[in-house]
Amino acid sequence: MTTQQHFGWFLARGFGPQGWGYPSLDWDYDWTRPEIYQEAARTLEQAGFDLVIIEDAPSLGSAETIDLRVRHAFGGPKHDPLLLAPYLFQATTHLGVVPTVNPAAYLPYTAARQFATLQHLSGHRLGLNVVTDTGSARHFSDAAQLGHDEAYDRAEEWLAGVRALWRSWEPDALVADRDTDVYADGSRMNAVRHRGQYFAFDGPLNALPFPNGEPAIVSPGGSGRGLGFAGANSDVQLALAPLHEESVRAYRAKIHDAAIAAGRRPSDIKILFAIQPVITSSAEEADRVVAASAHPDDAALVQIARKQSSDLETDLTALDLDRPLDPAVFGPHVSRGSIQRLIGDRGEDAPLRAHLTALARAGRIADRSGFVGTAEEFADLIEELGEWGNDGVLLWGDFHPVTLHRTLDELVPVLRRRGILRREYADGGLQANLRAF
């Protein structure tokens, strides 16, 4: 039986140079202006998507690696996605907008008040993608950089404090009675005196409570600590895992167990697996794309190395393609998980060319070896995920209209005809749409 699922778009480049490095750049959109993002947001809403998540990295990295991140615009520049959100709300009626926020960058009271303001202005369509990036810490204070788990501890204290401030007005504190000329009852507001390990502040919050729910909390992260944070705190989990039944069910079970351990229901969190499909007009075209990817030339490998160099803050383009990749080239600041994703199961003796070729190689949706295929084949995959209890998927890419239409033009009609993709939105904002099924 076909199961309706939630769909989102992960804006992987963030509020940055959309289309850079691709021929679509000659459409001459200005990425610093709101129009390109508003056009894309309207397209996603017309398509029935629940939300768009806007990636962000406040930092350009260390002095030694800045050039790697900006030379080809993979890691920067990026403008603040929180300030882009109002323009997307203005252009749409139902779409949820989820900027990435870092607890290190916002004091809890300021965060609670700003986010409450956007929640009201948007008609309750705000979400917050809470990340624990520690590499940006030096931009916000001279305090020592936190470790991985400590950053999650701070994020949990921060989020608990923000939520306490949002709830500092009791349900009957807002009176708004014209006959008695009483707008609010101050005796029904809580002081919220917080003195924690990382933050100290007092309430109550000088902003109205929410009639249709708080901003939705989104989280990424695949570590045990990250999955625990999601289960205890999040409404949506951005999931990265191999899309075969055993892996999907195991990942979902970890999130659900964490939710139950925190006194929540598994249904309280929607798990959306991130996919970057290449939709082709025919199976024959998909076969050609996959065959061409099996033998990338050096220019294609260098392009992949540039992207990996930005992510790993290590210049892979300066290394010999045909020599083994020595893990010692990566500094202690580089995520071990990111290094492992590059090396895979090929081992440290494999040449760099082998690692980059593996990243270049595409696979077919039809045989579940990759994500190249027709809209019908992609819909088959989504239906199969639904049979495993999946909540939905996040498609992945920049926000250039060419990217969206290349992915969605054939896909949306197929998904709708099969009953997988919504045709109507619920009333009440993002939380209501997430709870609708």
C-alpha positions as a Markdown table, in Angstrom:
| # | Residue | x | y | z |
|---|---|---|---|---|
| 1 | Met | 0.0 | 0.0 | 0.0 |
| 2 | Thr | 1.3 | 3.4 | -1.0 |
| 3 | Thr | 2.3 | 5.6 | 2.0 |
| 4 | Gln | 2.3 | 9.4 | 1.8 |
| 5 | Gln | 5.7 | 10.8 | 2.9 |
| 6 | His | 7.2 | 14.1 | 3.9 |
| 7 | Phe | 9.5 | 15.9 | 1.5 |
| 8 | Gly | 12.1 | 18.6 | 2.2 |
| 9 | Trp | 14.9 | 20.2 | 0.3 |
| 10 | Phe | 18.4 | 20.6 | 1.9 |
| 11 | Leu | 20.0 | 23.8 | 0.6 |
| 12 | Ala | 23.5 | 22.3 | 0.6 |
| 13 | Arg | 25.4 | 25.4 | -0.4 |
| 14 | Gly | 23.6 | 27.5 | 2.2 |
| 15 | Phe | 23.0 | 31.3 | 1.6 |
| 16 | Gly | 26.0 | 31.3 | -0.8 |
| 17 | Pro | 26.9 | 31.5 | -4.5 |
| 18 | Gln | 24.1 | 29.5 | -6.1 |
| 19 | Gly | 25.1 | 27.9 | -9.4 |
| 20 | Trp | 28.8 | 28.7 | -9.1 |
| 21 | Gly | 30.9 | 26.3 | -11.1 |
| 22 | Tyr | 27.9 | 25.2 | -13.4 |
| 23 | Pro | 26.7 | 26.5 | -16.7 |
| 24 | Ser | 23.5 | 27.7 | -15.1 |
| 25 | Leu | 25.4 | 30.5 | -13.6 |
| 26 | Asp | 24.8 | 32.4 | -16.9 |
| 27 | Trp | 21.2 | 32.8 | -16.0 |
| 28 | Asp | 22.7 | 35.8 | -14.2 |
| 29 | Tyr | 20.9 | 35.5 | -10.8 |
| 30 | Asp | 22.5 | 37.6 | -8.0 |
| 31 | Trp | 22.9 | 35.2 | -5.1 |
| 32 | Thr | 23.1 | 38.1 | -2.6 |
| 33 | Arg | 19.6 | 39.2 | -3.5 |
| 34 | Pro | 16.4 | 37.4 | -2.3 |
| 35 | Glu | 14.8 | 36.8 | -5.7 |
| 36 | Ile | 16.5 | 33.6 | -6.6 |
| 37 | Tyr | 15.6 | 32.1 | -3.2 |
| 38 | Gln | 12.1 | 33.3 | -3.3 |
| 39 | Glu | 11.5 | 31.8 | -6.8 |
| 40 | Ala | 12.9 | 28.5 | -5.5 |
| 41 | Ala | 10.8 | 28.5 | -2.4 |
| 42 | Arg | 7.6 | 29.1 | -4.4 |
| 43 | Thr | 8.6 | 26.1 | -6.6 |
| 44 | Leu | 9.0 | 23.9 | -3.6 |
| 45 | Glu | 5.6 | 25.0 | -2.1 |
| 46 | Gln | 3.9 | 24.4 | -5.5 |
| 47 | Ala | 5.5 | 20.9 | -5.4 |
| 48 | Gly | 4.0 | 20.2 | -1.9 |
| 49 | Phe | 7.3 | 20.1 | 0.1 |
| 50 | Asp | 7.1 | 20.5 | 3.9 |
| 51 | Leu | 10.3 | 22.4 | 4.4 |
| 52 | Val | 13.6 | 23.8 | 3.2 |
| 53 | Ile | 16.6 | 23.4 | 5.4 |
| 54 | Ile | 19.3 | 26.0 | 4.8 |
| 55 | Glu | 22.8 | 24.8 | 5.6 |
| 56 | Asp | 25.3 | 27.2 | 7.2 |
| 57 | Ala | 28.9 | 27.4 | 8.4 |
| 58 | Pro | 29.6 | 30.7 | 10.2 |
| 59 | Ser | 33.4 | 30.2 | 9.9 |
| 60 | Leu | 35.7 | 30.2 | 6.9 |
| 61 | Gly | 37.9 | 27.9 | 8.8 |
| 62 | Ser | 41.5 | 28.3 | 10.0 |
| 63 | Ala | 43.9 | 30.8 | 8.5 |
| 64 | Glu | 45.7 | 27.9 | 6.8 |
| 65 | Thr | 42.7 | 26.6 | 5.0 |
| 66 | Ile | 40.6 | 29.6 | 4.2 |
| 67 | Asp | 41.8 | 29.7 | 0.6 |
| 68 | Leu | 40.6 | 26.1 | 0.1 |
| 69 | Arg | 37.1 | 27.0 | 1.2 |
| 70 | Val | 36.6 | 30.2 | -0.8 |
| 71 | Arg | 38.7 | 29.5 | -4.0 |
| 72 | His | 35.8 | 27.6 | -5.6 |
| 73 | Ala | 33.0 | 28.8 | -3.3 |
| 74 | Phe | 32.5 | 25.3 | -1.7 |
| 75 | Gly | 32.9 | 26.4 | 1.9 |
| 76 | Gly | 32.2 | 30.1 | 1.6 |
| 77 | Pro | 31.3 | 32.9 | 1.4 |
| 78 | Lys | 28.0 | 32.4 | 3.2 |
| 79 | His | 25.5 | 35.0 | 4.4 |
| 80 | Asp | 23.3 | 34.5 | 7.5 |
| 81 | Pro | 20.4 | 32.2 | 6.7 |
| 82 | Leu | 18.3 | 33.5 | 9.6 |
| 83 | Leu | 18.1 | 36.8 | 7.9 |
| 84 | Leu | 17.1 | 35.2 | 4.6 |
| 85 | Ala | 14.1 | 33.4 | 6.2 |
| 86 | Pro | 11.7 | 36.4 | 6.3 |
| 87 | Tyr | 12.1 | 36.8 | 2.5 |
| 88 | Leu | 11.1 | 33.2 | 1.9 |
| 89 | Phe | 8.2 | 33.5 | 4.3 |
| 90 | Gln | 7.0 | 36.5 | 2.4 |
| 91 | Ala | 7.1 | 34.6 | -0.9 |
| 92 | Thr | 5.2 | 31.5 | 0.4 |
| 93 | Thr | 2.2 | 30.6 | 2.5 |
| 94 | His | 2.8 | 27.0 | 3.7 |
| 95 | Leu | 6.4 | 26.1 | 3.2 |
| 96 | Gly | 8.5 | 25.6 | 6.4 |
| 97 | Val | 11.8 | 27.5 | 6.4 |
| 98 | Val | 14.6 | 26.0 | 8.6 |
| 99 | Pro | 17.8 | 28.1 | 8.9 |
| 100 | Thr | 20.8 | 26.5 | 10.5 |
| 101 | Val | 21.7 | 28.0 | 14.0 |
| 102 | Asn | 24.6 | 27.4 | 16.3 |
| 103 | Pro | 24.1 | 27.6 | 20.0 |
| 104 | Ala | 27.5 | 29.2 | 20.4 |
| 105 | Ala | 26.4 | 32.2 | 18.3 |
| 106 | Tyr | 23.1 | 33.1 | 20.1 |
| 107 | Leu | 22.6 | 33.8 | 23.8 |
| 108 | Pro | 19.4 | 31.9 | 24.9 |
| 109 | Tyr | 17.3 | 35.0 | 25.6 |
| 110 | Thr | 18.2 | 36.7 | 22.4 |
| 111 | Ala | 17.6 | 33.5 | 20.5 |
| 112 | Ala | 14.2 | 32.8 | 22.1 |
| 113 | Arg | 13.0 | 36.3 | 21.3 |
| 114 | Gln | 14.3 | 36.5 | 17.7 |
| 115 | Phe | 12.9 | 33.0 | 16.9 |
| 116 | Ala | 9.6 | 33.8 | 18.6 |
| 117 | Thr | 9.3 | 36.9 | 16.4 |
| 118 | Leu | 9.9 | 34.9 | 13.2 |
| 119 | Gln | 7.5 | 32.2 | 14.3 |
| 120 | His | 4.7 | 34.8 | 14.6 |
| 121 | Leu | 5.6 | 36.7 | 11.4 |
| 122 | Ser | 5.7 | 33.5 | 9.4 |
| 123 | Gly | 2.4 | 32.0 | 10.6 |
| 124 | His | 4.2 | 29.4 | 12.6 |
| 125 | Arg | 6.4 | 28.1 | 9.8 |
| 126 | Leu | 9.8 | 28.5 | 11.4 |
| 127 | Gly | 12.2 | 25.6 | 12.0 |
| 128 | Leu | 15.7 | 25.6 | 13.5 |
| 129 | Asn | 18.4 | 23.3 | 12.3 |
| 130 | Val | 20.5 | 23.1 | 15.5 |
| 131 | Val | 24.2 | 22.3 | 14.8 |
| 132 | Thr | 27.1 | 21.9 | 17.3 |
| 133 | Asp | 29.9 | 23.0 | 15.0 |
| 134 | Thr | 32.8 | 23.6 | 17.3 |
| 135 | Gly | 35.2 | 25.0 | 14.7 |
| 136 | Ser | 33.4 | 28.4 | 14.7 |
| 137 | Ala | 33.8 | 28.9 | 18.5 |
| 138 | Arg | 36.7 | 31.3 | 18.2 |
| 139 | His | 34.4 | 33.8 | 16.4 |
| 140 | Phe | 32.1 | 34.1 | 19.4 |
| 141 | Ser | 34.3 | 34.2 | 22.4 |
| 142 | Asp | 37.9 | 33.4 | 23.6 |
| 143 | Ala | 36.7 | 30.4 | 25.6 |
| 144 | Ala | 38.4 | 27.1 | 24.9 |
| 145 | Gln | 36.8 | 25.1 | 22.1 |
| 146 | Leu | 34.5 | 22.4 | 23.3 |
| 147 | Gly | 34.9 | 18.7 | 22.5 |
| 148 | His | 32.3 | 16.8 | 20.4 |
| 149 | Asp | 30.1 | 15.6 | 23.3 |
| 150 | Glu | 30.5 | 18.8 | 25.4 |
| 151 | Ala | 29.2 | 20.7 | 22.4 |
| 152 | Tyr | 26.0 | 18.6 | 22.5 |
| 153 | Asp | 25.8 | 19.2 | 26.3 |
| 154 | Arg | 25.8 | 22.9 | 25.6 |
| 155 | Ala | 23.3 | 22.6 | 22.8 |
| 156 | Glu | 20.9 | 20.7 | 25.1 |
| 157 | Glu | 21.2 | 23.3 | 27.8 |
| 158 | Trp | 20.7 | 26.1 | 25.3 |
| 159 | Leu | 17.6 | 24.5 | 23.8 |
| 160 | Ala | 16.1 | 23.7 | 27.2 |
| 161 | Gly | 16.7 | 27.4 | 28.1 |
| 162 | Val | 15.1 | 28.7 | 24.9 |
| 163 | Arg | 12.1 | 26.4 | 25.4 |
| 164 | Ala | 11.7 | 27.5 | 29.0 |
| 165 | Leu | 11.6 | 31.1 | 27.9 |
| 166 | Trp | 9.1 | 30.3 | 25.2 |
| 167 | Arg | 6.9 | 28.7 | 27.9 |
| 168 | Ser | 7.4 | 31.4 | 30.5 |
| 169 | Trp | 3.9 | 32.7 | 29.7 |
| 170 | Glu | 1.4 | 30.2 | 31.2 |
| 171 | Pro | -1.6 | 29.3 | 29.0 |
| 172 | Asp | -3.9 | 31.9 | 30.5 |
| 173 | Ala | -1.4 | 34.7 | 30.8 |
| 174 | Leu | -2.5 | 36.3 | 27.5 |
| 175 | Val | -6.0 | 37.8 | 28.3 |
| 176 | Ala | -6.6 | 40.3 | 25.5 |
| 177 | Asp | -9.9 | 41.3 | 27.0 |
| 178 | Arg | -11.2 | 44.6 | 25.5 |
| 179 | Asp | -14.0 | 44.9 | 27.9 |
| 180 | Thr | -11.7 | 44.9 | 31.0 |
| 181 | Asp | -8.9 | 46.5 | 29.1 |
| 182 | Val | -6.5 | 43.8 | 30.3 |
| 183 | Tyr | -4.0 | 42.6 | 27.7 |
| 184 | Ala | -2.0 | 40.2 | 29.8 |
| 185 | Asp | -1.8 | 38.9 | 33.4 |
| 186 | Gly | 1.7 | 39.4 | 34.7 |
| 187 | Ser | 1.1 | 37.1 | 37.7 |
| 188 | Arg | 0.8 | 34.2 | 35.2 |
| 189 | Met | 4.4 | 34.6 | 33.9 |
| 190 | Asn | 7.3 | 32.7 | 35.1 |
| 191 | Ala | 10.7 | 34.3 | 36.0 |
| 192 | Val | 12.8 | 31.4 | 34.5 |
| 193 | Arg | 15.9 | 32.0 | 36.5 |
| 194 | His | 18.6 | 29.9 | 34.8 |
| 195 | Arg | 22.1 | 29.3 | 36.1 |
| 196 | Gly | 23.7 | 26.5 | 34.2 |
| 197 | Gln | 27.1 | 25.2 | 33.1 |
| 198 | Tyr | 27.2 | 27.2 | 29.9 |
| 199 | Phe | 24.5 | 29.9 | 30.2 |
| 200 | Ala | 22.9 | 32.3 | 32.8 |
| 201 | Phe | 19.8 | 34.3 | 32.2 |
| 202 | Asp | 16.4 | 35.3 | 33.6 |
| 203 | Gly | 13.0 | 35.5 | 32.1 |
| 204 | Pro | 10.1 | 35.8 | 31.4 |
| 205 | Leu | 10.4 | 36.3 | 27.6 |
| 206 | Asn | 9.2 | 39.6 | 26.2 |
| 207 | Ala | 7.4 | 37.9 | 23.3 |
| 208 | Leu | 4.0 | 36.2 | 22.9 |
| 209 | Pro | 3.5 | 32.5 | 23.3 |
| 210 | Phe | 2.6 | 30.4 | 20.3 |
| 211 | Pro | -1.0 | 29.3 | 19.5 |
| 212 | Asn | 0.1 | 26.8 | 16.9 |
| 213 | Gly | 3.2 | 25.3 | 18.4 |
| 214 | Glu | 6.8 | 26.2 | 18.9 |
| 215 | Pro | 9.4 | 26.4 | 16.0 |
| 216 | Ala | 10.2 | 22.9 | 14.8 |
| 217 | Ile | 13.6 | 21.6 | 15.9 |
| 218 | Val | 15.7 | 19.9 | 13.2 |
| 219 | Ser | 19.0 | 18.1 | 13.9 |
| 220 | Pro | 21.7 | 16.4 | 11.8 |
| 221 | Gly | 24.4 | 14.1 | 13.2 |
| 222 | Gly | 25.1 | 10.4 | 13.1 |
| 223 | Ser | 27.2 | 9.9 | 16.2 |
| 224 | Gly | 25.7 | 8.2 | 19.3 |
| 225 | Arg | 25.5 | 11.5 | 21.0 |
| 226 | Gly | 24.0 | 13.2 | 18.0 |
| 227 | Leu | 21.3 | 10.5 | 17.7 |
| 228 | Gly | 20.6 | 10.8 | 21.4 |
| 229 | Phe | 20.1 | 14.6 | 21.0 |
| 230 | Ala | 17.7 | 14.1 | 18.2 |
| 231 | Gly | 15.6 | 11.5 | 20.0 |
| 232 | Ala | 15.3 | 13.7 | 23.0 |
| 233 | Asn | 14.8 | 17.1 | 21.4 |
| 234 | Ser | 14.1 | 17.1 | 17.7 |
| 235 | Asp | 10.9 | 17.2 | 15.6 |
| 236 | Val | 12.9 | 16.3 | 12.4 |
| 237 | Gln | 16.1 | 14.3 | 12.0 |
| 238 | Leu | 18.2 | 14.8 | 8.9 |
| 239 | Ala | 19.4 | 11.3 | 8.3 |
| 240 | Leu | 22.4 | 10.0 | 6.4 |
| 241 | Ala | 22.5 | 6.2 | 6.0 |
| 242 | Pro | 22.7 | 3.6 | 3.3 |
| 243 | Leu | 19.2 | 3.2 | 1.9 |
| 244 | His | 18.8 | -0.6 | 2.3 |
| 245 | Glu | 16.2 | -2.1 | 4.6 |
| 246 | Glu | 18.4 | -3.3 | 7.4 |
| 247 | Ser | 20.3 | 0.1 | 7.6 |
| 248 | Val | 17.1 | 2.2 | 7.4 |
| 249 | Arg | 15.3 | 0.2 | 10.1 |
| 250 | Ala | 18.4 | 0.1 | 12.4 |
| 251 | Tyr | 18.9 | 3.9 | 12.1 |
| 252 | Arg | 15.2 | 4.6 | 12.8 |
| 253 | Ala | 15.3 | 2.2 | 15.8 |
| 254 | Lys | 18.2 | 4.1 | 17.4 |
| 255 | Ile | 16.3 | 7.4 | 17.1 |
| 256 | His | 13.1 | 5.9 | 18.4 |
| 257 | Asp | 14.9 | 4.3 | 21.3 |
| 258 | Ala | 16.4 | 7.6 | 22.2 |
| 259 | Ala | 13.0 | 9.3 | 22.0 |
| 260 | Ile | 11.4 | 6.6 | 24.3 |
| 261 | Ala | 14.3 | 7.0 | 26.8 |
| 262 | Ala | 13.6 | 10.7 | 26.9 |
| 263 | Gly | 9.9 | 10.1 | 27.6 |
| 264 | Arg | 8.7 | 10.9 | 24.1 |
| 265 | Arg | 6.9 | 8.8 | 21.5 |
| 266 | Pro | 8.7 | 7.6 | 18.4 |
| 267 | Ser | 6.1 | 9.4 | 16.3 |
| 268 | Asp | 7.2 | 12.7 | 17.8 |
| 269 | Ile | 10.1 | 12.8 | 15.4 |
| 270 | Lys | 10.1 | 12.6 | 11.6 |
| 271 | Ile | 13.2 | 11.0 | 10.2 |
| 272 | Leu | 14.0 | 12.2 | 6.7 |
| 273 | Phe | 16.8 | 10.5 | 4.7 |
| 274 | Ala | 18.9 | 12.8 | 2.5 |
| 275 | Ile | 19.1 | 11.8 | -1.2 |
| 276 | Gln | 20.6 | 13.6 | -4.2 |
| 277 | Pro | 18.9 | 12.0 | -7.2 |
| 278 | Val | 19.8 | 12.5 | -10.8 |
| 279 | Ile | 16.5 | 12.2 | -12.6 |
| 280 | Thr | 16.8 | 11.2 | -16.3 |
| 281 | Ser | 14.2 | 11.1 | -19.1 |
| 282 | Ser | 14.7 | 7.4 | -19.8 |
| 283 | Ala | 16.4 | 4.3 | -18.5 |
| 284 | Glu | 18.8 | 4.4 | -21.4 |
| 285 | Glu | 19.9 | 7.9 | -20.5 |
| 286 | Ala | 20.4 | 6.7 | -16.9 |
| 287 | Asp | 22.6 | 3.8 | -18.2 |
| 288 | Arg | 24.7 | 6.3 | -20.2 |
| 289 | Val | 25.2 | 8.6 | -17.2 |
| 290 | Val | 26.3 | 5.7 | -15.0 |
| 291 | Ala | 28.6 | 4.3 | -17.6 |
| 292 | Ala | 30.3 | 7.6 | -18.2 |
| 293 | Ser | 30.9 | 8.0 | -14.4 |
| 294 | Ala | 32.9 | 4.8 | -14.2 |
| 295 | His | 35.9 | 6.2 | -15.9 |
| 296 | Pro | 36.3 | 9.9 | -14.9 |
| 297 | Asp | 39.1 | 11.9 | -16.4 |
| 298 | Asp | 41.7 | 13.8 | -14.4 |
| 299 | Ala | 39.7 | 17.1 | -14.7 |
| 300 | Ala | 36.6 | 15.4 | -13.1 |
| 301 | Leu | 38.8 | 14.0 | -10.3 |
| 302 | Val | 40.3 | 17.4 | -9.6 |
| 303 | Gln | 36.8 | 18.9 | -9.4 |
| 304 | Ile | 35.9 | 16.3 | -6.8 |
| 305 | Ala | 39.2 | 16.9 | -5.0 |
| 306 | Arg | 38.4 | 20.6 | -4.7 |
| 307 | Lys | 35.1 | 19.9 | -3.0 |
| 308 | Gln | 36.6 | 17.4 | -0.7 |
| 309 | Ser | 39.5 | 19.8 | 0.1 |
| 310 | Ser | 36.9 | 22.3 | 1.3 |
| 311 | Asp | 35.1 | 19.8 | 3.5 |
| 312 | Leu | 38.3 | 18.3 | 4.9 |
| 313 | Glu | 40.2 | 21.6 | 5.1 |
| 314 | Thr | 43.1 | 19.8 | 3.5 |
| 315 | Asp | 44.4 | 20.6 | 0.0 |
| 316 | Leu | 44.0 | 17.3 | -1.9 |
| 317 | Thr | 44.7 | 18.9 | -5.2 |
| 318 | Ala | 48.3 | 19.3 | -4.2 |
| 319 | Leu | 48.7 | 15.5 | -3.8 |
| 320 | Asp | 49.8 | 12.9 | -6.4 |
| 321 | Leu | 46.7 | 11.2 | -7.6 |
| 322 | Asp | 48.6 | 7.9 | -8.0 |
| 323 | Arg | 50.2 | 7.7 | -4.6 |
| 324 | Pro | 48.5 | 6.3 | -1.4 |
| 325 | Leu | 46.7 | 8.8 | 0.7 |
| 326 | Asp | 48.5 | 9.2 | 4.0 |
| 327 | Pro | 46.0 | 10.0 | 6.7 |
| 328 | Ala | 48.7 | 12.1 | 8.4 |
| 329 | Val | 48.0 | 14.9 | 5.9 |
| 330 | Phe | 44.8 | 15.6 | 7.8 |
| 331 | Gly | 45.1 | 17.8 | 10.8 |
| 332 | Pro | 43.6 | 17.0 | 14.2 |
| 333 | His | 40.7 | 19.4 | 13.5 |
| 334 | Val | 39.4 | 17.2 | 10.7 |
| 335 | Ser | 36.5 | 14.9 | 11.4 |
| 336 | Arg | 37.5 | 11.3 | 11.5 |
| 337 | Gly | 34.1 | 10.4 | 10.1 |
| 338 | Ser | 34.7 | 12.7 | 7.1 |
| 339 | Ile | 38.1 | 11.1 | 6.5 |
| 340 | Gln | 36.5 | 7.6 | 6.6 |
| 341 | Arg | 33.8 | 8.6 | 4.1 |
| 342 | Leu | 36.6 | 9.6 | 1.7 |
| 343 | Ile | 38.7 | 6.4 | 2.2 |
| 344 | Gly | 35.7 | 4.0 | 2.5 |
| 345 | Asp | 36.7 | 0.4 | 2.6 |
| 346 | Arg | 39.6 | 0.8 | 0.2 |
| 347 | Gly | 42.2 | 1.1 | 2.9 |
| 348 | Glu | 45.1 | 3.5 | 3.4 |
| 349 | Asp | 47.3 | 1.8 | 0.7 |
| 350 | Ala | 44.9 | 2.7 | -2.1 |
| 351 | Pro | 45.9 | 5.7 | -4.2 |
| 352 | Leu | 44.1 | 9.0 | -4.0 |
| 353 | Arg | 42.8 | 8.4 | -7.5 |
| 354 | Ala | 40.9 | 5.3 | -6.3 |
| 355 | His | 39.2 | 7.3 | -3.6 |
| 356 | Leu | 38.1 | 10.1 | -5.9 |
| 357 | Thr | 37.0 | 7.7 | -8.6 |
| 358 | Ala | 34.8 | 5.9 | -6.1 |
| 359 | Leu | 33.2 | 9.3 | -5.2 |
| 360 | Ala | 32.7 | 10.1 | -8.9 |
| 361 | Arg | 31.1 | 6.7 | -9.7 |
| 362 | Ala | 27.3 | 6.8 | -10.0 |
| 363 | Gly | 24.8 | 4.0 | -9.6 |
| 364 | Arg | 21.4 | 3.1 | -10.9 |
| 365 | Ile | 18.2 | 3.5 | -8.8 |
| 366 | Ala | 16.8 | 0.5 | -10.5 |
| 367 | Asp | 19.3 | -1.9 | -8.9 |
| 368 | Arg | 19.7 | 0.2 | -5.7 |
| 369 | Ser | 23.4 | 0.8 | -6.5 |
| 370 | Gly | 22.9 | 4.6 | -6.6 |
| 371 | Phe | 20.5 | 7.5 | -7.4 |
| 372 | Val | 20.5 | 7.9 | -11.2 |
| 373 | Gly | 17.2 | 6.9 | -12.9 |
| 374 | Thr | 13.8 | 7.9 | -14.1 |
| 375 | Ala | 11.1 | 9.5 | -12.1 |
| 376 | Glu | 9.2 | 6.3 | -12.0 |
| 377 | Glu | 12.3 | 4.4 | -10.7 |
| 378 | Phe | 12.8 | 7.0 | -8.0 |
| 379 | Ala | 9.1 | 6.7 | -7.0 |
| 380 | Asp | 9.6 | 3.0 | -6.7 |
| 381 | Leu | 12.5 | 3.6 | -4.3 |
| 382 | Ile | 10.3 | 6.0 | -2.2 |
| 383 | Glu | 7.5 | 3.5 | -2.1 |
| 384 | Glu | 9.9 | 0.9 | -0.9 |
| 385 | Leu | 11.2 | 3.2 | 1.9 |
| 386 | Gly | 7.5 | 3.7 | 2.9 |
| 387 | Glu | 7.1 | -0.1 | 3.3 |
| 388 | Trp | 10.0 | 0.0 | 5.8 |
| 389 | Gly | 8.1 | 2.7 | 7.8 |
| 390 | Asn | 10.0 | 5.7 | 6.5 |
| 391 | Asp | 8.7 | 9.2 | 7.3 |
| 392 | Gly | 10.2 | 11.0 | 4.3 |
| 393 | Val | 13.2 | 12.2 | 2.3 |
| 394 | Leu | 15.3 | 15.4 | 1.9 |
| 395 | Leu | 16.4 | 16.1 | -1.6 |
| 396 | Trp | 19.8 | 17.7 | -1.8 |
| 397 | Gly | 21.2 | 20.5 | -3.9 |
| 398 | Asp | 21.6 | 24.3 | -4.3 |
| 399 | Phe | 18.7 | 26.7 | -4.8 |
| 400 | His | 19.2 | 27.6 | -8.4 |
| 401 | Pro | 15.9 | 27.3 | -10.4 |
| 402 | Val | 17.7 | 25.1 | -12.9 |
| 403 | Thr | 18.6 | 22.6 | -10.2 |
| 404 | Leu | 15.1 | 22.4 | -8.8 |
| 405 | His | 13.4 | 22.0 | -12.1 |
| 406 | Arg | 15.9 | 19.4 | -13.4 |
| 407 | Thr | 15.0 | 17.4 | -10.3 |
| 408 | Leu | 11.3 | 18.1 | -9.8 |
| 409 | Asp | 9.7 | 18.6 | -13.2 |
| 410 | Glu | 9.1 | 14.9 | -14.0 |
| 411 | Leu | 9.3 | 13.7 | -10.4 |
| 412 | Val | 6.5 | 15.7 | -8.8 |
| 413 | Pro | 3.7 | 14.4 | -11.2 |
| 414 | Val | 4.8 | 10.8 | -10.7 |
| 415 | Leu | 4.9 | 11.1 | -6.9 |
| 416 | Arg | 1.5 | 12.8 | -6.8 |
| 417 | Arg | -0.2 | 10.2 | -9.1 |
| 418 | Arg | 1.1 | 7.5 | -6.8 |
| 419 | Gly | -0.2 | 9.3 | -3.6 |
| 420 | Ile | 3.3 | 9.7 | -2.1 |
| 421 | Leu | 3.5 | 13.5 | -2.2 |
| 422 | Arg | 1.0 | 15.8 | -0.6 |
| 423 | Arg | -1.4 | 17.9 | -2.7 |
| 424 | Glu | -2.8 | 20.0 | 0.2 |
| 425 | Tyr | -1.3 | 21.5 | 3.3 |
| 426 | Ala | -2.6 | 21.4 | 6.9 |
| 427 | Asp | -3.7 | 24.5 | 8.7 |
| 428 | Gly | -1.4 | 25.7 | 11.5 |
| 429 | Gly | 2.1 | 25.9 | 10.1 |
| 430 | Leu | 5.1 | 23.6 | 9.9 |
| 431 | Gln | 4.3 | 21.6 | 13.0 |
| 432 | Ala | 0.8 | 20.9 | 11.8 |
| 433 | Asn | 2.1 | 19.7 | 8.4 |
| 434 | Leu | 4.6 | 17.4 | 10.1 |
| 435 | Arg | 1.8 | 15.9 | 12.3 |
| 436 | Ala | -0.6 | 15.5 | 9.4 |
| 437 | Phe | 0.6 | 11.9 | 8.6 |
